[in-house]
Amino acid sequence: MGIRFGTDGWRAVIADTFTFANLRLVAQAVADYILAESQGPDRPEAVIGFDTRFLSR
């Protein structure tokens, strides 16, 4: 089963499809997208929020 997103974000069960390996894939995909969509000489920026749920640190 692939990574699925719904209207409220990533739809997954912890340790099933929400894994460290899949988290790495999603983080890399977001970084690639930000770089591909950035324009001009300035470096692109992203804001990372803090999740207070299980294993968020």
Buried (B, 14 or more C-beta within 10 A) or exposed (E): EEBEEEEEEEEBEEEEBBBEEBEEEBEEEEEEEEEEEEEEEEEEEEEEEEEEEEEEE
